[in-house]
C-alpha cells in the first residue's frame, strides 16, 4: 500500500514539474491589448476626433485672415491643452471596460502584472499619438491645398513628437487614478489640466492675436506637467516661426524645447517605474465610475 502511494506521489510531482509555468512577455501583452483596443469604441472615437479637429480647424485657417504659421501654433496649442482631458477620458473609459469585462481580471490576474499594465499604457498612449498625427496631418493638408502652409514637414513632425511626449506622463497618471479612484476622478483631474494647459500659453489663440511666441514664455504654469503637451508641441512650431522671421530667439526657443523634452522623458520613465511598482501591489477595485 505504501509503495503504491509513493508511486502516485512521484507521478503527481512529475506531472507538476512537467506543467508549463504561464508566461507573459511584453510583446504578447502588447499584441493582446492592441487587438482588444481596436475592437473597442475608443478606437473609432480617436479617429472621429482627429478628423473632425483637423478638417474643421484646417478649413478655417486655410481661409481666415490670420498668419497661417501662428494659426498652426494656435491649433497645436489647442491640441496640447486638450490632451489632459482627452487622456483622462480615454483612460477612465478603458478602465471601465476592464471592470465590466471581469473586474480588472485581465490586468490583476495576468501572469505578469508589469507586462499587462505597461502594455495598456503603451497602447493607450500610442492611440493618442496616432490621433495627434492624423489631426496635425489633416490640418496641414488643408493649409497646403489652399497654398497657405508656411511650416516645413520637419517642424510639423517635431510638433507631433512634442505633443506625444508631453502626454506620456499624463496617460500614466490617469491610468493609475482611474484604477484607484474611478473614471470620474480621473476626468476631474483632466479637466483641471485642460485649464492649466490653456493658461500656460496665455489662453486660447493669444499668440495668434498678438504675434507673440507664447509657449516660450509659459511662466510658472508652464512648469506643470499638465502644460507640457501644449508647450512642447507649440515650441517646435515657434522654433520654425523664429527661423522664418529671422528673430534672435531661435536659440532660446530651441534650448527651452530641449530642456522640456529631457524633463518630460525623465518624468515618463520615472512614471512607468512608479506605475509598475504600484500596480504590482494593487488589490482594490471599485464598482462606481
N, C-alpha and C positions, 0 to 999 in steps of 0.2 A: 504493500500500500504506500509506504513512504517512498519507495523507488518510483512508483507511478506519479506521485505528487511532485517529486523532484524533476521528473521529465517534463511534466506540464509546466512547472515553474520556469524551466530553462526555455521551453518553447515560447512562453509568453514574453520572457525577457528578450529572446531572439527576435520575435516579431516586433517588439517595441523598438529595438535598435535598428531594425530594417525600415521602420516607418519614416518617411522623409519629413524633416522639420520644415514647416511652412516658411517660405522666404518671400520678401517683398523688396525688390530693388526700386530705386527712384525712376529709371526709365519705364518699368512696368506700371508703376503708380501714375506716372505722367500720362501714359497711354490710356489707362483706365479712366482717369479724371477727365482727360480731354474728350474721350468718347461720350462720357455722361454729360459733359457741359454742352457739347454740340447738339445733343438731343433735347436740351432744356430750353425753355422760352427765353432765357437770358441771352442766348446766342443771337436770336433774332432781334432782341431789344438793342444789343450793341450795334447791329447793322443799321437799324432804323435811326438810332441817334446819330450815327456817323453820317449817313446820307442826308438826313434832314438838316443837320447843322451845316454840313459842307455846302449843300445846294442853296439853302436859304441865305446864309451869310456870303457865300461866293457870288450869288446873283446880285445881292445888294451892293457889295463893294466893287463889283465889276462896272457899275454904272453910277455909283454915288460920287459926289464931287470931292471926297476925301483923298488925301495922298494914299495910293494903294499900298505902299510899304508900311505906313502907320496903320492902315486898315488891317493888314496881315498881323501886325503887332497886337492890335486890339483883339483880333479874333483868337490868336494864340493865348493871350491873357485870359480871355473868357473861358477857353477850353481848360486851361490850367486851374482857374479859380473854381470851376465846376467839378474838378476831379475829386476833392474830398467828399463832396456829397454823392457823386456817382459811385465812387469806390465803396462808400458806406452802404449804399442801396444794394449794390451787387453782392457784397459780402453778406449783408443781412439776409437777402432773399435766398442766396445759395445755401447758407447755413440752415435756413428754414426748410429748404428742400431736403437737406440731410436729416433733419429732425423728423419730418413727415415720412421719409423713406424707411426709417428704422432707428430713431432716437440716436443719431450720430454713430450707428454701428459701423458704417463704412470707414469712419475715422478712428474711433476709440477701440474697435475690435480688429483693426488691421494688424498683421504680423509685425509691421514696423510703423509705429505712430509717427516717427520722424519723417519717413518717406511719404506717408499719407498726407500730413499737414503741409509738408514742403511742396508736394505735387499740387495740392489745391491752391496754395498761394501763388505758385508759378502760373498755373493755368488761368486763374482769375486776372492776374496782372497782365499776362500775355494777351488775353481777350481785350483788355482795356487798351493796351499798346497798339493792337491791330486797329481798333476803333479809332484811336487818335491818328494813326497813319492814314486811314481812309478819310477821316474828316479833313485833315490838312491837305491831302492829295486832291480831294474833290474841290475844296476851296481854291487851291492853286490852279486847278484845271479851269475853273470858271473864270478866274482872272486872266489866264493865258488865252482863252478863247476870245476875250474882249480886248486882248492886246495890252493888258494893264498889269501883267505880272512883273514886278520890279525886282524881286529877290531871286537868287540863284537856287538851284536844286540842293546844293550842299547846305545852304543856310536853312532851308526848309527841313532837311533831314536831321540836322543838328537840333532844330527846334523840336521835332517829334521825339528825338532821343532825350532831350531835356525834360519834356513833358512826362515821358515814360519813367525816366529815372527818378524824377521828383515825386512820382506817385508811388514808387515801390514801398517806402516805409508806411505809407497810408494803408495800403492793402494789408500789410502785416498787422497793423494796429487794429483795423476794423474787423479783420477776421477773428482776432482774439476777443475784441469787445462783443461781437455777435455771438461767439461761442459761450462767453462767460455771462453776459447780461442780457442778450437778446437783440433782435433786429432793431427795435425802436431806439434803444440806447445808442446803437452804432449810427443810425441815421441822424439822431440828435447831435451827436458829436460831429458828424459830417456836415451838417447844416452850419454849425458854428465855424467849421473850417472853411466853408464857402465864403463867409463874411470876411474872415481873415485874409483869404486869398485875394478877394477883390480890393480890400483896403490897402493891402501891401503894395499895390501898384497905383495907388491914388484913386481908386474907384474905376468903374466901368468906362472905358473909352477916354480916360483922362489924357493919356498921351496922344490919342488921335486928335483931340481938340486943341491941345497946347503945343504939340510938336516936341514934347519932351521925351527923353528916354527913361520912362518911369520905372522900369524893372531895375535899372542901375541905381536907383535911389529909393530902395524899398524901405528904409528906415528900420525901426525896431520890429515891426510886424513881419518884415521880410526875413527875419531870422527864425521865425517859427516854421517848423516843417510843413504845416498846412499850406503855407505860401510858396513852397519850393516848386511845385509843378508849374505854377504861373510864372514865377521868376526865371526858372531855368529855361523853360520854353521861350519866354519873351527875350531873355538875354541873347539867345542865338540870333533872333531876328534883329535885335537892336545893335548887335555887333555888325550885322550885314548893313544896316542903315548907316551906322557910323562910317563904315568903309566906303559906302556910296557917296556920302556927303563930304568925306574927307575931314571929319572932325578929329580933334586931338584926343577924343575919349575912347578910341578903338582899344588901346592897350588897357585902359582902366576897365572897360566892359569885359574884355576877354579875361583879364585877371580875376575879376569878380565871378565870372561864369566858371572858371576853373576851380576856384576855391569852393564855390557852392556845389559843384559836381563832386569834389572829393568828400565834402561833408555829407551829401546825400548817399553816396556809395558806402561810406563808412557806417552811416546810420542804418542803411538797408542790411548790410552784413551783420551788424550787431542785432538788428531786429529779427533776422532769421534765426540766429543763435538763441535769442531770448524766447521766440515763439516755440521753437522745438523743445527747449528745456521746460518751458511752462506746460506745453501740451502733453509731454510725457508723464506729467503728474496730474493732468486734468481728469477729474472724476465726475464733476457735476453736469447737469443738463437742466434745461428749462422748458416748460410747456408753453409759456407765453411767447409773444413776439418780441 
